[in-house]
Amino acid sequence: MNLDELRLGINTIDSQLLKLLNERMELVKKVGVLKHQTNTVVYRPEREKEIISRLSAENNGLLNTKAIEAIFLEIFATARNIELPEKIAYMGPKGSFTHQAAESRFGALGDYIMLPSIKSVFEAVDTERARFGVIPIENNQAGIVYETVDLLNEMDVSIVAELKLSIHFALASEANKLTDIKRIYSKDIAFRQCRGFLNKYFEQQDIEEIQVESTSKAAKMASEDPESAAICSEIAAKLFGLPMVFQNIEDNSNNRTRFFILAKEFENQPTDNDKTTLIARLHNTETSGVLADFLNEFKENKINITKIESRPYKGSQEFNFWFFIEVMGNYKQKNLAEVLAKYPKEVKILGSYVKNI
């Protein structure tokens, strides 16, 4: 087959895909009507995980699981907007990695609210100005985000899902050649994380490094300055129409951030791959054995604790602590439910959700 014949074949398949996608959206619209009548939530991460797992198992073509996931997450996001558009709050600025995390689950067509802080996202969800909120919980290099942990303890919200995002930086610029670049804009931490790349590619140039408050602002400034570049996220470069010269320029390719998706009230259907997040406010934690006895309950019931963080009670004169805990399993499963039933006043269940969706 020649090139024209191959392109004709692609065009034919594209038309078939469009027809099938529209047929899918017609069914989705009917589902949305039923959900609206029964006041059922549109976002079902466990259902999306089930579909992706099924399609990956059925797949015998060139697409790998990551490609299938990327394509279908965008289809799901488009479908949700047809079913019942819902507002999603995220910690800004636009083009931040939290923005990128939000779009990875709710798609480019999502109805987004950009807010200035983690607390403002919690408040938007708590007051139901937004149906969902996306906030960072930890980075595998820098550790836990304590503001998020403290707000989970203080506010009445649920965890809907978790997602992990690999943190990649791009060098983006309007300049035609690297030698035309006189200035690079970025956040201080991005300069540090890309130092090896900068030393290698700009060793012979007298480059001015200009620190700004976010990589998004760096992209905006570089888009207005043809003799400059920005170290920024890919989504920030696209947002400001800034061509990406190099991608994945960070020194550590293993840098990942985990995010929580929050809602005011939410109940996932149990799966065989769930995690549960808890707040434990144990009494008399200075008394010998109180924490050990509590944790031993999980061990005896063969429940794997994957994370525990201690946090101080604010305003207390004593050295008392509460605990942020993550365990494997759904809070409704028999062994975990039996443990939690012993601590009805001490334990706050934040949610059970599919691990790593």
C-alpha positions, -999 to +999 in steps of 0.1 A: +000+000+000+012+035-008+010+065+015-023+078+001-039+044+006-027+042+042-040+077+049-074+068+034-075+037+056-068+059+087-095+084+077-120+056+074-112+042+108-113+078+123-148+081+109-158+048+125-143+058+158-163+091+158-195+073+150-189+048+179-179+075+203-211+094+196-231+062+202-213+058+235-221+094+245-258+088+237-258+059+262-238+081+287-264+108+284-291+083+294-270+071+323-267+108+334-305+112+334-309+081+356-281+092+379-297+127+382-331+111+392-314+090+419-290+117+430-261+094+422-226+108+417-211+108+382-174+102+390-169+065+398-131+058+399-136+021+407-158+017+376-132+035+354-105+012+369-126-018+361-131-008+325-094+000+319-084-034+335-108-052+313-097-035+281-060-041+290-067-078+295-086-080+261-059-061+243-038-079+217-026-049+196+001-023+197-014-002+225+000-008+259-018-003+292-006+033+297-018+042+262-052+026+268-055+044+302-046+078+287-071+075+258-100+062+279-095+086+308-101+114+284-132+096+270-144+091+306-139+128+313-157+139+282-186+115+291-188+129+326-193+164+312-221+151+291-237+132+320-236+160+345-210+188+344-194+191+379-170+218+391-135+207+401-113+228+424-075+226+424-046+245+439-032+269+414-018+285+396-029+274+361-003+251+346+008+238+380+014+201+386-019+200+406-036+214+375-020+187+354-031+160+380-067+173+378-068+173+340-053+137+340-085+125+357-112+150+347-100+159+312-094+190+293-131+199+291-136+198+329-152+228+347-122+239+368-119+264+396-083+275+402-078+284+439-047+299+456-041+274+484-047+239+497-071+253+524-092+271+499-097+239+479-108+221+511-132+250+518-147+249+483-154+211+487-167+215+522-192+242+512-200+223+480-190+252+458-170+225+440-180+189+437-144+176+437-111+190+449-076+180+439-047+185+464-012+171+469-006+147+498+030+137+494+061+136+472+084+106+471+114+128+475+102+156+498+077+136+519+042+143+533+023+176+528+014+183+564-011+211+556-031+185+537-029+160+565-040+186+591-069+198+570-081+162+565-083+160+603-101+193+608-126+194+579-155+171+570-145+158+536-140+124+520-112+109+499-126+098+466-094+086+449-056+089+448-034+094+418+003+095+413+019+119+388+055+117+376+070+152+379+087+161+346+101+195+336+104+209+301+126+237+287+103+258+266+112+289+245+103+310+216+140+313+207+151+297+174+184+284+189+198+277+223+225+303+218+197+330+214+186+323+250+198+350+275+175+344+304+158+314+320+127+318+342+116+292+368+109+284+404+139+279+427+132+242+433+129+236+395+164+251+390+178+228+416+161+197+401+173+205+366+209+216+375+226+188+357+208+196+324+216+234+328+253+227+334+254+204+304+235+225+278+244+260+289+279+255+302+294+279+276+267+306+279+263+334+304+227+326+313+208+347+338+186+325+360+155+345+372+135+330+400+097+335+400+070+322+423+058+294+400+067+275+369+034+287+354+045+323+357+079+313+342+061+300+311+040+331+308+071+354+311+091+334+286+062+335+262+065+373+262+103+374+260+118+359+228+154+358+242+144+337+272+132+302+282+113+287+310+117+255+330+081+245+335+056+217+333+043+205+299+008+218+307+022+253+315+041+254+282+009+243+263-012+268+282+009+297+271+016+284+236+054+281+244+073+256+222+090+228+241+126+225+232+135+197+255+113+175+277+121+154+308+151+176+318+150+169+355+180+152+371+159+127+390+135+107+368+119+091+399+103+122+412+066+115+418+038+133+437+007+117+450-026+136+450-060+130+466-093+138+450-118+150+476-156+153+478-180+164+506-196+130+508-186+100+487-189+063+488-169+041+464-180+005+457-156-020+473-130-036+450-102-062+457-075-035+454-086-008+479-069+014+504-085+031+534-073+063+550-080+069+587-075+095+614-069+080+648-074+102+679-062+079+706-066+089+743-036+092+766-010+086+739+017+092+766+005+061+784+026+031+778+013+007+752-018+027+739-005+031+703+012-003+703-021-020+713-040-001+686-015-010+659-014-046+671-051-049+663-042-045+626-014-070+627-036-096+644-062-092+617-037-094+589-042-058+578-012-041+562-005-006+574+012+013+546+016+047+563+015+063+597+022+099+605+019+116+640+006+151+643+003+173+674-031+185+688-032+223+680-035+244+711-027+216+735-001+223+763+007+186+765+027+165+740-003+146+727-006+134+691-032+121+667-023+098+637-028+098+600-029+061+589-033+043+556-041+006+554-048-019+526-084-030+522-119-015+523-133-004+556-164-026+550-144-058+547-148-081+577-114-080+593-109-042+590-145-035+600-140-055+632-109-035+641-126-002+635-157-012+654-136-013+686-127+024+682-160+041+672-151+074+688-114+074+682-112+067+645-124+089+616-127+071+583-117+094+555-125+070+527-118+037+509-107+040+473-090+021+446-052+020+451-032+039+427-059+046+400 
